[in-house]
Amino acid sequence: MKKRYQGDGFDVTEENGIYRMSWEQGPFGVIKEYEISKENFEKAMKSSEDAYEVAIFAVTGSWPSSEEEKLEEARNLIRKLPKLLFKNPDNQKLFSPEELEELLKKAGRP
């Protein structure tokens, strides 16, 4: 017997212990369906944010980055390209005063 669960912008069907999450995608609203685990089904039903994370995982096979991971990715990019500190001065807030001073020197500030 097929069971259907509705979430915020997505559906999950369960049949014979197999869970499939589906939602509209793209400019034409094509319904796409992805197999998910029971654990991910339970996570998706907790909140819209959890459902979003499960959907990202279903599509990509990777969990979305946490806020701290996103900040660290930004820091690493700026460490490689320190001139970004001049293009967006808000980036300077991502670093300690000591590291910022070193990066500014690398970027060409005396």
Beta strands, then each sheet from edge to edge (+ up, - down):
strand 1: 3-6
strand 2: 11-15
strand 3: 18-25
strand 4: 30-36
sheet 1: 1+ 2- 3+ 4-
end
